[in-house]
Amino acid sequence: PDSSSKGAGGISVGLATEILTFIKRRGVGKAQSKLVSGDIKILKVLPRALRDNLLEEVSMPVLTSHPLLHYLSLTGYSELARLCHKAIKESSVVHGEEIFHPNSAADRFIFLMNGRLKYCSNTTDME
């Protein structure tokens, strides 16, 4: 960033503009992004069995779209159900939001439900 174009807050005007643009796209309180289960506070107080059943119904079709996980659903349904209960995190992202960084260790599966991802590297962009 060009230090000659610093704003009153000590950051560059360009960076401040990028941050404000991102905040506007994201919306205050995620109002402009897709509602996800974590946004619905009442779900956190459901009895565990009911919450687990809900997570299975919502997550199982997504997980079983992957061939390996589909096979696991046929041979070890309870293990896949446990993934639904313990390991699923639904999130919503907006244009320009990074969901992982180049050269970072893979620590999760990402299942895209809607939209497109753009993969960028230092040499090429792929969509």
Legacy VTK file of the C-alpha trace (Angstrom):
# vtk DataFile Version 3.0
C-alpha trace
ASCII
DATASET POLYDATA
POINTS 127 float
0.000 0.000 0.000
1.097 3.521 -0.784
1.902 5.246 2.521
1.482 8.691 0.923
-2.272 8.131 0.649
-2.951 7.423 4.323
-6.349 8.340 5.704
-7.124 9.675 9.161
-7.102 6.162 10.649
-3.524 5.474 9.534
-4.416 3.027 6.757
-4.274 3.641 3.047
-7.327 4.995 1.293
-7.252 2.022 -1.097
-7.295 -0.502 1.737
-10.035 1.393 3.549
-12.111 1.374 0.355
-11.635 -2.400 -0.070
-12.674 -3.014 3.539
-15.770 -0.815 3.257
-16.767 -2.486 -0.015
-16.471 -5.914 1.619
-18.544 -4.790 4.632
-21.249 -3.403 2.352
-21.372 -6.665 0.371
-21.535 -8.723 3.556
-24.247 -6.527 5.013
-24.743 -5.517 8.598
-25.418 -8.621 10.682
-25.117 -10.774 7.543
-28.405 -9.302 6.319
-27.350 -9.552 2.687
-25.792 -12.996 2.891
-27.600 -16.332 2.977
-29.100 -17.277 6.312
-27.322 -20.278 7.823
-28.338 -22.470 10.741
-25.801 -20.815 13.049
-27.710 -17.536 12.625
-30.875 -19.044 14.116
-30.358 -18.840 17.863
-33.377 -20.944 18.837
-31.789 -24.010 17.182
-29.077 -23.957 19.846
-31.613 -24.676 22.603
-33.282 -27.653 20.889
-32.872 -30.983 22.685
-29.748 -32.748 21.406
-31.615 -35.646 19.745
-33.892 -33.244 17.864
-30.950 -31.055 16.815
-29.010 -34.147 15.658
-31.983 -35.336 13.582
-32.225 -31.905 11.970
-28.505 -31.866 11.187
-28.755 -35.314 9.596
-31.707 -34.368 7.397
-30.023 -31.185 6.200
-26.449 -32.461 5.885
-26.775 -36.048 4.675
-27.830 -35.192 1.082
-24.863 -32.833 0.790
-22.351 -35.316 2.179
-23.603 -38.242 0.125
-23.125 -36.239 -3.080
-19.435 -37.173 -2.673
-18.821 -40.776 -3.869
-16.680 -41.805 -0.894
-19.138 -40.442 1.624
-22.032 -41.995 -0.295
-20.324 -45.377 0.050
-19.798 -44.727 3.753
-23.509 -43.971 4.126
-24.262 -47.454 2.780
-21.708 -49.284 4.916
-21.440 -47.194 8.067
-24.407 -44.857 8.321
-23.849 -44.185 12.028
-20.327 -42.876 11.341
-21.589 -40.522 8.667
-24.432 -39.423 10.957
-21.796 -38.619 13.578
-20.080 -36.370 11.028
-23.394 -34.552 10.600
-23.651 -34.023 14.353
-20.051 -33.066 15.101
-18.159 -31.893 12.039
-20.481 -29.937 9.767
-20.252 -26.159 9.704
-22.500 -24.284 7.335
-21.336 -20.866 6.228
-22.225 -18.222 3.728
-19.665 -16.168 1.855
-19.944 -13.138 -0.357
-18.099 -12.062 -3.472
-14.452 -11.439 -2.706
-14.377 -13.360 0.567
-11.509 -15.860 0.797
-12.357 -19.343 2.039
-8.789 -20.676 1.953
-5.337 -19.437 1.077
-2.731 -20.750 -1.375
-0.279 -23.252 0.119
-2.325 -23.639 3.309
-2.827 -27.141 4.682
-6.110 -28.780 3.716
-8.050 -29.154 6.957
-11.616 -29.564 5.707
-13.924 -30.492 2.846
-15.824 -27.647 1.239
-19.133 -28.454 -0.444
-20.373 -25.613 -2.620
-24.166 -25.428 -2.582
-24.744 -22.320 -4.724
-22.642 -19.951 -6.750
-19.131 -20.233 -8.128
-15.631 -20.198 -6.765
-12.709 -18.530 -8.449
-9.319 -20.109 -7.823
-6.419 -17.682 -8.141
-2.692 -18.240 -8.085
0.289 -16.037 -8.746
0.508 -17.209 -12.351
-2.996 -18.085 -13.508
-6.642 -17.623 -12.642
-9.033 -20.524 -13.039
-12.810 -20.413 -12.678
LINES 1 128
127 0 1 2 3 4 5 6 7 8 9 10 11 12 13 14 15 16 17 18 19 20 21 22 23 24 25 26 27 28 29 30 31 32 33 34 35 36 37 38 39 40 41 42 43 44 45 46 47 48 49 50 51 52 53 54 55 56 57 58 59 60 61 62 63 64 65 66 67 68 69 70 71 72 73 74 75 76 77 78 79 80 81 82 83 84 85 86 87 88 89 90 91 92 93 94 95 96 97 98 99 100 101 102 103 104 105 106 107 108 109 110 111 112 113 114 115 116 117 118 119 120 121 122 123 124 125 126
